[in-house]
């Protein structure tokens, strides 16, 4: 089939645009942060961990605020922004086999669930807060799960096309949400009276929750890494020539070293893992590190495919 | 007749629905001269914007001087039987015609570009604002449609008509007397990336692995092509708008962050224009 060896060169080919770029990476990061914040918010009112009750209202509102930016980004990124409603005309117009339609429904209903949850948390209605909290936490997970599925269901996008994709996304969401919430709670503490402040001990406890997520995320990434090293030719190329090539900064340095390994080290050292500024530093690293993951996740395969 | 295979993994051509037509194309690469007449005819007829192609010709060189060989291969939408673009399209803007065409409805398309991400063949593009006739659809996805407007009137697609070497053969593969059915039956044919499971309907004869392989395209770009790639990504109007083109000469920390910041600023700056043009 091959004339001689594979030596040779490509002389001429069409160039292809990258279809999705930084705005959508930012969108993935924001949805993740929102879902992660909301998970923390429900710990107190839904899962009965009393000490986190103080964070619930603020965390839920943070999740709502982050989710408010999402439609702006998504709709502006469309070629025809005023046609966004085509996604919502079920069942005649929109296509239910497309994960993007599921996402449109989730993004529409998830903030509504959170708004009700916030309302009942504010008025300390335990029963209703719990009911809406359960509904909203399911929607939060679904909202972020579908973003993973959107990337997963493209057979030619190899690191994305695997069943681990949505779980990786959810884990990233969980840790980046907690990280961001830690920083925001600390900033909030500067502006409110001492009685309503969230104690440093709770921030450290949240960092401990984040630590479990980091370990799980590293475990998943290690599995991805293993598969890519043993993978078919394209996976091999994606790992060594794309992720460890032009995308080495978002992938290796920002996500893995800055966003996972250093925070992991900080959070397992007993002397510093409950100290406020170390915790905040680790939180910042994790949050920014996950953004690096969103960048390579969206764009690395397009970089590879763009040459074909 | 014996020993013929379809695709690398021996997938037979789909017959589609019983009794229906199944339009397919065979490209005899032994006869293709790489003249780009198909590219020119298509680009002119369909007002394809600068930087986008419905059909294009890949060229590669193998061997060492003086024993070198030039390979050419026209690429277009493969009108797949299991099209991932159709499955992923959230608004049913793209669909599979019973006769085998994968078609695009511009009035439904929202320009989300999911189909472009889903396509393993890079066969889709977003129409820019820069079209000769402003009444033509803009900012929606577009693709090769096997010239359905010609085929339904009994004419062959433009690339087939214009092919100087007679390399492109088009017709109903379910009709055993058609030229395409006879060609596919008589020759060993290959499809592109059959492992993707899309069941492509463009059959190549004499396909050379180097040129059909995305790995080869990635690893063996000529220096000139590599420079042009960066220039294209840097200068293309649509690239700015889509905010995702990575210029691969500049991928250090400041390079990546710089490209991200630049793209986001541009994205925000062009946002109002996008909304206004979306009205029309």
Interface residues (C-beta under 8 A of the other chain):
Chain A: X1 X2 X3 X4 X5 X6 X7 X8 X9 X10 X11 X12 X13 X14 X15 X16 X17 X18 X19 X20 X21 X22 X23 X24 X26 X76 X77 X78 X79 X80 X81 X82 X83 X84 X86 X87 X93 X94 X95 X97 X98 X99 X100 X101 X104 X150 X153 X154 X155 X156 X157 X233 X234 X237 X241 X245 X246 X247 X248 X249 X250 X253 X295 X298 X299 X302 X303 X304 X305 X306 X307 X308
Chain B: X51 X53 X56 X57 X58 X59 X60 X61 X62 X63 X64 X67 X69 X70 X71 X75 X84 X87 X88 X89 X90 X91 X92 X108 X109 X110 X111 X112 X113 X114 X116 X117 X118 X119 X120 X122 X125 X126 X139 X140 X141 X193 X196 X197 X198 X207 X208 X209 X210 X211 X214 X215 X216 X217 X218 X219 X220 X221 X222 X225 X228 X229 X232 X233 X236 X238 X239 X242 X243 X244 X245 X246 X248 X251 X252 X253 X256 X259 X260 X263 X264 X267 X271 X274 X275 X278 X279
